[in-house]
Structures are given as structure tokens and as C-alpha cells.
Amino acid sequence: MTFQFRKRVRKASQRSRRRLMVAEALESRAMLTTFYVSGYTGAPAPGDGSIDSPFATISEGVAAAMQNSEADEIIVAPRVTGAPYDETVTFLDKGNDRSAITIRGATGDREDVRLTAGNGAGILADAAIELTIKDLSIDNPNSAGIRVIDGDVTVENVRVTGSVWNSGIVHQQGDLTVRDSLLEDNYQGLWSAELRDSSGAVIGYPGNLTVENTVSRNNNAQGIYMRNSTGNVLLRDIDASSNVMNGVVVTNNPSVTI
């Protein structure tokens, strides 16, 4: 896109700088590709991810995004039946593109779009991408609601509940930001610690962790447990009350701000 302005003798004014910022924002927005997911499986043919022919699963949307060389947004509608999407959403095996991806519920109300996982984590962030998860719920997953082992992940306006054998959110590598969210009735609300392989050897450590304006309550162990972080930890405006063991536990973290 080309913008033409009248030539002026003086240096760029504040107004022209604002115009430049708007132009850059519009250019960035134009490069965003949106895929749609509805969960409706009665369509006569597989969807293509368009608004008129949406995908049936979130994983289909991720696969399309991971093969598209632009930033992507995956908008997920509530399922017509009211049932949750039952799947484990992964990234590394879906494609080679590493552009940013946002997965968000279509209505903005986290109670409307629900995800569960009968086998594994609800969402496994396993690729070196900038990933945003927002405006949805993850209920009763077999493992963690969200597990982060790579990338730069932001969780916003998300509820994770019912992960009774694991934590609502597990953070083992990469950076994680959690804000405006609710973690309740899990084994632990949020667990941030080292990543180990199948033999028990440590192969990675969590990076930066920020938790803001988030409630972690009624969990069977800790509300928030952190150890061996290699980055900065910021906890701000959190409620970690009413957990069976402790609210917040910090072990061997070099930089913690509360």
C-alpha cells in the first residue's frame, strides 16, 4: 500500500508520524489470515476454514495456520450441541510455518467455547511460535489443560478446571503469560518447573513467567508452584486462596516480583 502526502519543507510532523503508525497497523492487519471453526459435523463436505465453510475441529484450524506464511487467527464458535471440542491441540506436527497464531472463542465469553481432551493435554504448545489462547474454557482434560514446552504463549480470559491428575497449566520451557484467567478444581492450578525426558533427565527449563489478575483456587495441592526458572517471574493481582496445600510456592527462582 502506498500513501502520498503533500511535500513539506519541515521535518515530519506529529500528524505524519501518526499516519505512518496507522499505515503500519493496517498493513499488519491485512497480513492476518483468519480461519473459522464451528464444531458442526453435519456438513456434506469437509470445511475449508472460511466463514461460510468452517472447520469442524480446532486442530484443523491449527494445521491450516501452520502451513500459512502469515500471522493467523483461529476463531472458534460454540458447538451447536453445547458439547465441548474433544481433542488435543498440538502444533509441531502440523506444519513448518512459525508465524504468530491466536486461538480465541468467537463470543468473547469464556464459558461459551469449551475444550476437553480424553487423552492428553487440552492444548500442547510444542512449537517455537508466538501463541495466544483466549476467551475459552478447558474442562476435565485427561492431562494438563494447557502444557507449554516451547514458544511464547499468552493465556487470556481462559478457565481451566477439572484436571484432577495434573495441573491446570503446566509450564516447562519457553515463556508464558497468564492474565484474567481462572484455574480451579485441578490437582494444581499452575505448575512451572523443569522439562524432563522419559528417563527423567532434565532437558529444559521454564523461561519468563507472568501471572496477572488471575484466580487459582480450590486446587488439590498448590495454587501456583514454581521452581528452577531461568527467566523473570512476575505475579501481580493474583488470588491463590482456598487451595488444599499452599497458595504460592517458589523454589530456586532467581528473579521473582510479587
Protein Blocks (a to p, Z undefined) as FASTA:
>chain_A
ZZdddddfbdcdfklmmmmmmmmmmmmmmmpccdddehiakbfbdcehiaklccfbfklm
mmmmmmcccdcdddddddfklpacdddddfklnojbfcdcddddfklpaklpccddfedc
fbdcfbdcddddehiacehifbdfbdcfedjdddehiacehilkbcfbdcfedjdddehi
acehifbfbdcdddddfkopafbdcdddddehiacehiabbfbdcehiabdcddehiafe
hifkbmbdcehiabdcZZ
